[in-house]
Amino acid sequence: MNDTTIVSEVVEIDAPQDFVWLVLVDYARYPEWNPYTVQVEASLEVGGRVVLHLPDPAKPGQTFETVEWMSVIDAPHHLQYNTGTEIPGIHAVRDQWVEDLGGGRSSYRTTDAFTGEIAQLVFDMQGAWVTAGFNATAH
C-alpha cells in the first residue's frame, strides 16, 4: 500500500468464507445488493476484461463504466483486478479479500492502490467517494 491507497472497513459476516466468495463472484446478482458497483460484465478468468458500472457522483441517477483486467483469482480468498493502461497517467489495482474467521464466519475488505502521474490528484478528488462506496459494498 502507498499514500494513495483506499482501504475499506473490515466487515465481519455471519456466513462461511465459501458462501461469501460465491456472492462476491456472482456478477449477475450485483444489482440486487451492491450499491457501488451496480453492474459487472466479467468472467472469472485471469487476463479477462472486467467492465464495472458505477453510480456517477456528478450525475445522480446515471452510471459510468470503467474497464479493468482480472489479475488474481485465488478462491475463496483473494480477487484482484486492475486498470492496466486504460486511463492515461494512473494505474489502479483493486484487491478484495475474504477471510475465514472460523465457526461459519468470515470477513471482507477491499483496497484500491493508485499509482502514476495523476494518482494523487485522483485520490484527492475521488478518495472519499470511493471509500464510501467500498464501505457500502462491504456492509
C-alpha positions in Angstrom: 0.0 0.0 0.0 1.0 3.6 -0.5 -0.3 7.1 0.3 -2.8 6.8 -2.5 -4.4 3.6 -1.4 -8.1 3.4 -0.4 -8.9 0.9 2.3 -12.4 -0.2 3.2 -13.6 -1.1 6.7 -13.2 -4.8 7.6 -16.7 -6.2 7.9 -17.4 -9.5 9.7 -20.1 -11.6 8.1 -22.2 -14.3 9.7 -21.6 -16.7 6.7 -18.8 -19.0 5.8 -15.9 -17.9 3.5 -17.0 -20.1 0.6 -20.5 -18.6 0.6 -19.2 -15.0 0.8 -16.9 -15.8 -2.1 -19.7 -17.1 -4.2 -21.7 -13.9 -3.6 -18.6 -11.8 -4.5 -18.1 -13.5 -7.9 -21.8 -13.8 -8.8 -21.7 -10.7 -11.0 -25.2 -11.2 -12.4 -26.7 -10.6 -9.0 -24.7 -7.4 -8.1 -27.7 -5.1 -8.9 -29.6 -6.9 -6.1 -27.1 -5.9 -3.3 -24.2 -3.8 -4.4 -24.8 0.0 -4.2 -21.4 0.9 -5.5 -20.8 -1.5 -8.4 -24.3 -1.8 -9.8 -23.4 -4.0 -12.7 -20.4 -6.1 -13.7 -19.6 -7.7 -17.1 -16.8 -10.2 -16.5 -15.8 -13.8 -16.5 -13.6 -15.4 -13.8 -10.6 -15.7 -16.0 -7.1 -14.2 -15.3 -6.5 -11.7 -18.1 -10.2 -11.3 -18.7 -11.9 -8.0 -19.1 -13.9 -6.6 -16.2 -16.4 -3.8 -17.0 -17.7 -2.1 -13.9 -20.8 0.1 -13.9 -20.7 2.7 -11.0 -23.1 5.4 -10.0 -21.9 8.7 -11.3 -21.4 11.1 -8.3 -21.6 14.1 -10.7 -24.8 12.9 -12.3 -27.2 11.4 -9.8 -29.3 8.6 -11.3 -26.7 7.8 -14.0 -23.8 5.4 -14.2 -20.4 5.4 -15.8 -18.2 2.4 -16.7 -14.6 1.6 -16.1 -12.7 -1.2 -17.9 -10.3 -3.3 -15.8 -8.5 -6.6 -16.2 -8.7 -9.6 -13.9 -5.2 -10.3 -12.5 -5.7 -12.7 -9.5 -8.3 -15.3 -8.7 -7.4 -17.2 -5.5 -10.7 -18.7 -4.5 -12.2 -18.4 -1.9 -9.8 -15.8 -0.5 -8.5 -13.1 -2.9 -9.7 -11.4 -6.1 -7.8 -8.7 -7.9 -8.3 -6.6 -11.0 -6.5 -3.5 -12.3 -6.9 -0.7 -14.8 -4.0 -1.7 -17.0 -3.3 1.1 -19.4 -7.0 2.1 -19.8 -6.6 5.5 -18.0 -3.6 7.6 -19.0 -1.5 8.8 -16.0 -2.9 6.4 -13.5 -2.9 2.7 -12.7 -5.3 1.3 -10.1 -5.1 -2.2 -8.5 -8.2 -3.3 -6.6 -7.9 -6.3 -4.1 -10.8 -7.9 -2.4 -10.2 -10.3 0.5 -12.5 -12.8 2.1 -11.0 -14.2 5.3 -12.2 -17.3 7.1 -12.8 -16.4 10.8 -13.9 -20.0 11.8 -17.2 -21.1 13.1 -19.0 -20.3 9.9 -18.0 -16.6 9.9 -15.8 -14.6 7.6 -14.7 -11.1 6.9 -14.5 -8.9 3.8 -12.3 -6.0 2.9 -11.2 -4.2 -0.2 -8.3 -1.9 -1.2 -7.6 0.2 -4.3 -4.0 1.3 -4.8 -3.4 4.2 -7.2 -0.1 4.9 -8.9 1.1 7.1 -11.7 1.4 10.7 -12.6 -2.1 11.7 -11.6 -2.6 9.2 -8.7 -2.6 11.9 -6.0 -5.0 14.1 -7.9 -7.5 11.2 -8.4 -7.1 10.1 -4.8 -7.7 13.7 -3.6 -10.7 14.1 -5.8 -12.3 10.7 -5.6 -10.9 9.0 -2.5 -13.8 9.9 -0.1 -16.4 8.8 -2.7 -14.6 5.5 -3.5 -14.1 4.8 0.2 -17.8 5.3 0.9 -18.6 3.0 -2.0 -16.3 0.3 -0.8 -17.7 0.5 2.7 -21.3 0.3 1.4 -20.3 -2.7 -0.6 -18.7 -4.4 2.4 -21.8 -3.8 4.6 
